[in-house]
C-alpha cells in the first residue's frame, strides 16, 4: 500500500523538475571553463600592466597615457568592463 500512496508524490516531483535542467557534469564543466576564462583574463591584465609600468614617462606621454591611467588601460585590454 505504501507504493501506491507514494506514487502520486513521486509523479508530481518528476513533473515539477525542468526537463532541460543541467546535469552535475555540465555544471562542473561550466565552472571549470569559467575559472579558465577568469584566469586568462587575470594573466592578461597583469602582463599588460607590467609592460606598461616598464615604460618610461616620456614613452607613456607619447602614447597619450599617464601613470595614473595604467590600471584602467590594462583592465580594458584584458576585457574587464
Secondary structure, DSSP 8 states (H G I E B T S, - for coil): -HHHHHHHHHHHHHHHS-TT---HHHHHHHHHHHHHHHHHHHHHHHHHHHHHHHS-HHHHHHTT--GGGHHHHHHHHHT--
